[in-house]
């Protein structure tokens, strides 16, 4: 299939886009999300009198403003798509949407340009969706109150949600393992990334270990660690059958410990030297806060652009916080890889042989035609196994790519 005839979808800044062939990416509007924003706008207008505490507007010392209890306006309400996968029907996309208070699963039909809500409920947040190739079954990652993450299974209608992994770990990015032609196509085998958590005596998370790749046979049941190394993070596993062999694809990056280490005299000296700078920075932010409360103007760049929210500037990618805005500004608006070259896409054969395929890989997918689709966060590429990567499009802050059959 020529690259300009390929169809794929991607998530960028919590929004869903579809690119069909040589046309520009199309933003897929969620009717449900727009209704949520409209209702919030109407509610804000009805309750606007509550905020008129002073002649000049809201009381700067009101409890809701200081402690964040005020209702969000439509401009600040976070409505984002948190997971994307293929649906059973041809030309259909299945995605999870989160409004901050309500979440749900939706199917979008590309032929009819129509969104169908499967279900929604309060306090439902799902990510890393993976629809079973032959069964009405979805694997997903859910975040627990204690900071751990679990792999769970559920039916598309929201019934039967049940975690299938547990422990003081973060289990994420599930994908269904392919079925060889001589085996039952309905079997349930998952691969996913997993990392252990370290806690202090109070139970707070202080560190995170390297990500490994696990394989879980749900039918038997049996758990196997496919890849594990104290020097590397192994991420976002995918697999397919090639010439009768089970081939594993994944992202590899160097593991970096980011927890609490022992406090040395060198750390004490560094804290003493940096104390004045930290003090004045904290004082500035304190004064800037009250300037915003009284005059609605910051102490710096009063006439500049409106500051962006946290979600549009940063990306949380497999436990790493990426300052995407800083990277893009350094490139002066040109497409730039949001992750370093050490984020590599690798291919592993059953005998353990590794083949590097691409660098600067943030997300990837295995296309039905045998090629690989991947992104560096600002551009999308297609990669034939026997060829060179070809750029398909550029876009701001891409988080996930998915090939459409």
Secondary structure, DSSP 8 states (H G I E B T S, - for coil): --GGG-EEEEEETTEEEEEETTS--EEE--HHHHHHHHHHHHHHHHTGGGG--BTTBS-TT-HHHHHT-S---TTT---EEEEEEE-SSTTEEEEEEE-SSEEEEEEEETTTTEEEEEEEEET---EEEEE-SSSS-EEEEEE-TTS-EEEEEE-TTS---EE---SSEEEEEEEE----TTS-TT--EEEEEEEEEEE-TTS-EEEE---EEEEEETTTTEEEEEE--TTEEEEEEEEEEETTEEEEEEEEEE----S-----HHHHHHHHHHHHHHHHHHHHHHHHHHHHHHHS--SS-TTS-----HHHHEEEETTEEEEHHHHHHHTTTS---SS-TTSEEEEE-TT--EEEEESS-SEEEE-TTS-EEEE-SSEEEEE-TTS--EEEEE-SSEEEEEE--
